[in-house]
Amino acid sequence: MFNVLTNKFYLKLMYLFIGLSFSTVISDIPYFNLLNKATLAYGILLIFINIFEVLFFKKRKFYFFEVFLYAFLFFTLYLNLTEYKLTENLKVWLVNVMILTVLFSIDTYKNKGQLNKEINIISYFIVIYTFILSLCSLILMFLNKNIGSIFKFLDPSAVGSYSGLFKNENSFGIAASLSLVISLYLLFKSNNVLNKILLVIFSVVQFASIIFANGRSAFFPVLTLIFIYALYKFKNIYFRIAAIACPIITAIVSFFALPPDILHKLLTGREYLWLSAFRLINRYPLTGVGNVNKVGRLNDVRVEYLQGLEEGGLHNIFFEILCVNGIISTIFFALFLLFLFIFFFKKLSRENPYNKKIYGTLVCLCLSIVFINFLESSLVYIISFISIIFWIYAGYLVSLLESK
C-alpha cells in the first residue's frame, strides 16, 4: 500500500485527467475543484517523500542540466523570502517544486520494461481521453449546438468563448495537436493491427480538430515534427544552420518591422502584453515583482488594454518569468531547457534507427511545447495539461535514454 501511495506514476495520471479536464466543461461540474485540491495536497506530500527517497534509498546520477533547475528553484525561493514576502507567492513556488521534482521525475532506478509500461499507459490515456473530448467537440460544432443548452450548470456569460467542450479554441487545438504527436509515437511502437487502425482513427479526428479549432499555437507540434525530421534527413550543415536561423530572424524582424495593424492580427493582442512586459522588466530587472503583484504592476505600465492577462498570463513563458522572478531566474530556466535538449539530442545520436524514431518523436513533442510557450505561459507557475505533458514526458525521456 505504501509503495502505491509513494509511486509518482499515479499522481501523473491524476494530474493528466485534471489538467485536460480543466480546459473543458468538465471543470465546471460542481465540486470538481475538490479533486484538484486533493491531488495538489498529494503532490505536496510526494515532494517530501521524494526528497527522503533520493537522499537515502533511490540515489541516482545527478545531471548537469539539473544544476540550473535547482538554481532556478533556490533563487526564486530566496526572492520569495526576501523580496515579495507574500504567502500566495510561496504557494506558487511550492507548485513549481512539485512540477519540477515530482512530475518531472528521473526514475533511472526503474528498469526499461517498467518505464515503457508506464509511458504506454499514460500515452494511451491521453490519446483516448482527448479523442473523446475532440470528437464530442467536433460533433457539437457541426450541429451548431451551444454547450450551455446541454449543461445547465454553466455560467451563461462564459459559454460564448467555448469551442465544443473546450473553454477556448486554443486549448482545443493544442490538446488535439499534442495528442496527434503522441498517437504517432504509439503508432511507431505498436505491432498490433487493431491498435494501429484505432490510432489512425484517433489521428484523423485530432487532425480535423486542429483545422477546425483554428488556434495558432496548435500548429507548433506538427510543424516541429516536420522540422526535426527534415533536419535529421538533410545532414548538410549549411541547411541546418539556415533552417534554424531563418525562422528566428524572421520572427524578430517581423515583430519590430511589421505595421501595428498587421502585427495585431497575427498576435491577437499579445504584442501589447509583451510591450508592457518590457516596461515592467526595465523597472524590476533582477527580481521581478512576484506572481501575486504581476497583474497589478503590468496594468500600471500597460501600453493598451491587456486582454487575457489574468487568465492566460503574458502568453510567453520567458516574459512571464522575467516579470515574475527577474532576469537571473530566466537565465537559469533557459539554460536548464537548453542543456536538457542538448542531453536529448546527444543521447539520440547514439541510438539505433528504431529508437531514434521512437524517442525522437517524444523529443519533438517536448520541443513543440517549448515553442508553444513562445505564445503561451504554461511551463511553470500553473498546472495546465500543456505543462503536465511536457514535464512527464521529459522525465520519462531522460530515464529511458539512460536506462540499459
NUGU-220751 format. One record per residue (C-alpha): residue in three letters; x, y negated, z negated. Coordinates in steps of 0.25 Angstrom, whole numbers, padded with zeros to 4 digits, always signed. Layout:
% NUGU-220751
ALAXYZ ...
END
This chain:
% NUGU-220751
MET+0000+0000+0000 PHE+0011-0010-0004 ASN+0018-0007+0010 VAL+0005-0011+0017 LEU+0004-0024+0009 THR+0018-0028+0012 ASN+0018-0024+0027 LYS+0018-0037+0035 PHE+0012-0030+0047 TYR-0002-0031+0040 LEU+0000-0045+0038 LYS+0004-0047+0052 LEU-0009-0040+0057 MET-0018-0048+0047 TYR-0012-0061+0052 LEU-0013-0058+0067 PHE-0028-0056+0064 ILE-0029-0068+0056 GLY-0021-0077+0066 LEU-0029-0072+0078 SER-0042-0073+0071 PHE-0039-0088+0066 SER-0038-0092+0081 THR-0052-0087+0083 VAL-0066-0088+0078 ILE-0063-0076+0068 SER-0056-0086+0059 ASP-0070-0094+0057 ILE-0076-0081+0051 PRO-0080-0085+0036 TYR-0069-0081+0026 PHE-0059-0077+0037 ASN-0049-0087+0031 LEU-0048-0078+0019 LEU-0041-0067+0027 ASN-0031-0077+0031 LYS-0028-0082+0017 ALA-0027-0067+0012 THR-0018-0064+0023 LEU-0009-0076+0020 ALA-0008-0072+0006 TYR-0004-0058+0010 GLY+0006-0065+0019 ILE+0012-0073+0008 LEU+0013-0061-0001 LEU+0021-0054+0010 ILE+0031-0065+0011 PHE+0036-0062-0003 ILE+0035-0047-0001 ASN+0043-0049+0012 ILE+0054-0057+0005 PHE+0055-0046-0006 GLU+0056-0035+0004 VAL+0066-0042+0013 LEU+0075-0045+0001 PHE+0074-0031-0005 PHE+0068-0020+0003 LYS+0068-0023+0018 LYS+0081-0030+0021 ARG+0084-0033+0035 LYS+0093-0041+0045 PHE+0092-0056+0044 TYR+0091-0062+0058 PHE+0097-0075+0062 PHE+0084-0081+0066 GLU+0079-0079+0052 VAL+0089-0090+0047 PHE+0081-0101+0054 LEU+0067-0094+0050 TYR+0071-0095+0035 ALA+0078-0108+0037 PHE+0064-0113+0042 LEU+0057-0107+0030 PHE+0066-0112+0019 PHE+0068-0126+0025 THR+0053-0128+0027 LEU+0051-0123+0012 TYR+0061-0134+0008 LEU+0053-0144+0015 ASN+0040-0140+0009 LEU+0046-0141-0005 THR+0054-0154-0003 GLU+0046-0162+0008 TYR+0032-0158+0009 LYS+0029-0153-0005 LEU+0014-0149-0002 THR+0009-0135-0005 GLU+0002-0133+0008 ASN+0015-0135+0015 LEU+0021-0123+0007 LYS+0009-0115+0011 VAL+0012-0117+0025 TRP+0027-0113+0022 LEU+0022-0100+0016 VAL+0014-0097+0028 ASN+0027-0099+0036 VAL+0035-0090+0027 MET+0024-0079+0029 ILE+0024-0081+0044 LEU+0040-0081+0045 THR+0043-0070+0036 VAL+0031-0061+0035 LEU+0024-0062+0049 PHE+0038-0063+0055 SER+0043-0051+0049 ILE+0056-0044+0053 ASP+0054-0029+0049 THR+0066-0023+0054 TYR+0065-0012+0043 LYS+0053-0006+0051 ASN+0056+0004+0062 LYS+0053+0001+0076 GLY+0041+0010+0077 GLN+0035+0003+0065 LEU+0037-0011+0071 ASN+0032-0007+0084 LYS+0019-0001+0078 GLU+0017-0014+0070 ILE+0019-0023+0082 ASN+0010-0014+0091 ILE-0002-0015+0080 ILE+0000-0030+0080 SER+0000-0031+0095 TYR-0012-0023+0097 PHE-0019-0030+0086 ILE-0016-0044+0093 VAL-0020-0039+0107 ILE-0033-0032+0103 TYR-0038-0043+0094 THR-0034-0055+0104 PHE-0041-0046+0115 ILE-0054-0046+0107 LEU-0053-0061+0104 SER-0049-0065+0118 LEU-0060-0056+0125 CYS-0071-0062+0116 SER-0066-0076+0119 LEU-0066-0074+0134 ILE-0080-0068+0133 LEU-0085-0080+0125 MET-0078-0090+0135 PHE-0084-0083+0147 LEU-0098-0082+0141 ASN-0096-0097+0137 LYS-0100-0093+0123 ASN-0097-0102+0111 ILE-0091-0095+0099 GLY-0099-0104+0090 SER-0112-0097+0095 ILE-0107-0084+0091 PHE-0100-0087+0078 LYS-0110-0096+0070 PHE-0100-0098+0058 LEU-0091-0106+0067 ASP-0089-0121+0066 PRO-0097-0127+0078 SER-0087-0139+0079 ALA-0075-0129+0080 VAL-0081-0120+0091 GLY-0079-0129+0102 SER-0064-0126+0103 TYR-0065-0111+0102 SER-0061-0103+0114 GLY-0069-0090+0113 LEU-0066-0084+0100 PHE-0053-0092+0098 LYS-0053-0106+0092 ASN-0046-0113+0104 GLU-0041-0109+0118 ASN-0026-0110+0113 SER-0028-0099+0103 PHE-0036-0091+0113 GLY-0025-0092+0124 ILE-0013-0090+0114 ALA-0019-0077+0108 ALA-0022-0071+0121 SER-0008-0074+0127 LEU-0001-0068+0115 SER-0010-0056+0115 LEU-0007-0055+0130 VAL+0008-0054+0128 ILE+0006-0044+0116 SER-0003-0036+0125 LEU+0009-0035+0136 TYR+0018-0031+0125 LEU+0009-0019+0121 LEU+0007-0016+0136 PHE+0022-0015+0138 LYS+0023-0005+0125 SER+0011+0003+0127 ASN+0011+0017+0134 ASN-0004+0019+0133 VAL-0012+0017+0145 LEU-0025+0013+0138 ASN-0017+0003+0129 LYS-0011-0003+0142 ILE-0025-0004+0148 LEU-0030-0011+0135 LEU-0018-0020+0134 VAL-0020-0025+0149 ILE-0035-0028+0146 PHE-0031-0036+0134 SER-0020-0043+0142 VAL-0030-0047+0153 VAL-0040-0052+0143 GLN-0029-0060+0136 PHE-0024-0066+0149 ALA-0038-0070+0152 SER-0039-0077+0139 ILE-0026-0085+0141 ILE-0032-0090+0154 PHE-0046-0094+0148 ALA-0041-0099+0135 ASN-0032-0109+0143 GLY-0023-0112+0131 ARG-0009-0117+0136 SER-0001-0110+0125 ALA-0008-0097+0129 PHE+0001-0096+0142 PHE+0014-0096+0134 PRO+0015-0081+0131 VAL+0012-0077+0145 LEU+0022-0087+0151 THR+0032-0083+0140 LEU+0031-0069+0144 ILE+0033-0072+0159 PHE+0045-0082+0156 ILE+0052-0072+0147 TYR+0051-0060+0157 ALA+0055-0070+0168 LEU+0068-0073+0160 TYR+0070-0058+0158 LYS+0069-0055+0172 PHE+0077-0066+0178 LYS+0090-0066+0171 ASN+0097-0078+0179 ILE+0102-0087+0168 TYR+0098-0100+0176 PHE+0084-0095+0178 ARG+0083-0092+0163 ILE+0088-0106+0159 ALA+0079-0113+0169 ALA+0067-0105+0165 ILE+0069-0109+0150 ALA+0073-0123+0152 CYS+0063-0127+0163 PRO+0050-0126+0154 ILE+0057-0133+0142 ILE+0062-0145+0151 THR+0048-0145+0158 ALA+0041-0146+0145 ILE+0049-0156+0138 VAL+0049-0165+0151 SER+0034-0164+0153 PHE+0031-0168+0138 PHE+0039-0181+0140 ALA+0036-0184+0155 LEU+0022-0180+0158 PRO+0011-0191+0157 PRO+0004-0191+0144 ASP-0010-0186+0150 ILE-0004-0174+0157 LEU+0004-0170+0144 HIS-0009-0171+0136 LYS-0016-0162+0146 LEU-0004-0152+0145 LEU-0002-0153+0130 THR-0017-0156+0126 GLY-0013-0166+0115 ARG+0000-0158+0110 GLU+0009-0170+0115 TYR+0002-0179+0104 LEU+0005-0169+0093 TRP+0020-0168+0098 LEU+0022-0183+0099 SER+0016-0185+0085 ALA+0025-0174+0080 PHE+0037-0181+0086 ARG+0033-0193+0078 LEU+0032-0185+0065 ILE+0045-0178+0067 ASN+0052-0191+0068 ARG+0047-0195+0055 TYR+0050-0182+0047 PRO+0061-0175+0056 LEU+0067-0166+0045 THR+0056-0162+0036 GLY+0043-0163+0044 VAL+0030-0167+0036 GLY+0025-0153+0031 ASN+0014-0145+0036 VAL+0003-0152+0028 ASN+0007-0166+0032 LYS+0009-0163+0047 VAL-0005-0167+0052 GLY-0006-0180+0044 ARG+0008-0185+0047 LEU+0006-0181+0062 ASN-0007-0189+0062 ASP+0001-0201+0057 VAL+0011-0201+0068 ARG+0002-0196+0079 VAL+0002-0201+0094 GLU-0012-0197+0097 TYR-0023-0189+0091 LEU-0017-0175+0087 GLN-0027-0165+0092 GLY-0025-0151+0085 LEU-0015-0155+0075 GLU-0022-0150+0063 GLU-0026-0137+0069 GLY-0014-0134+0078 GLY-0002-0142+0073 LEU+0007-0149+0083 HIS+0006-0138+0093 ASN+0021-0136+0094 ILE+0027-0128+0083 PHE+0041-0135+0083 PHE+0034-0149+0082 GLU+0025-0142+0071 ILE+0038-0138+0063 LEU+0045-0152+0066 CYS+0033-0159+0060 VAL+0031-0150+0048 ASN+0045-0146+0044 GLY+0054-0155+0052 ILE+0066-0153+0062 ILE+0075-0143+0053 SER+0063-0133+0051 THR+0060-0134+0066 ILE+0075-0131+0070 PHE+0075-0119+0060 PHE+0062-0114+0066 ALA+0066-0116+0081 LEU+0080-0109+0078 PHE+0072-0097+0072 LEU+0064-0096+0085 LEU+0076-0097+0094 PHE+0084-0087+0087 LEU+0073-0077+0085 PHE+0071-0077+0100 ILE+0086-0076+0103 PHE+0085-0064+0094 PHE+0073-0058+0102 PHE+0080-0060+0116 LYS+0093-0055+0111 LYS+0087-0042+0106 LEU+0078-0041+0118 SER+0090-0041+0127 ARG+0095-0029+0121 GLU+0082-0021+0122 ASN+0079-0011+0133 PRO+0069-0016+0144 TYR+0057-0010+0138 ASN+0059-0016+0125 LYS+0063-0029+0132 LYS+0049-0029+0138 ILE+0042-0026+0125 TYR+0049-0035+0115 GLY+0051-0045+0126 THR+0036-0047+0127 LEU+0035-0049+0112 VAL+0047-0060+0113 CYS+0039-0067+0123 LEU+0027-0066+0114 CYS+0035-0073+0103 LEU+0041-0083+0112 SER+0028-0087+0118 ILE+0023-0090+0105 VAL+0034-0100+0103 PHE+0031-0106+0116 ILE+0016-0107+0112 ASN+0021-0115+0099 PHE+0026-0126+0108 LEU+0011-0129+0110 GLU+0006-0123+0096 SER+0011-0123+0082 SER+0009-0109+0077 LEU+0022-0103+0073 VAL+0023-0108+0059 TYR+0015-0115+0048 ILE+0002-0108+0052 ILE-0003-0093+0054 SER-0008-0092+0068 PHE-0009-0080+0077 ILE+0002-0086+0086 SER+0012-0087+0075 ILE+0008-0074+0069 ILE+0010-0067+0082 PHE+0024-0074+0084 TRP+0029-0070+0070 ILE+0024-0056+0070 TYR+0030-0052+0084 ALA+0043-0060+0081 GLY+0045-0052+0069 TYR+0042-0039+0076 LEU+0051-0042+0087 VAL+0063-0045+0078 SER+0060-0031+0071 LEU+0058-0023+0084 LEU+0070-0029+0091 GLU+0079-0026+0079 SER+0073-0012+0075 LYS+0080+0000+0080 
END
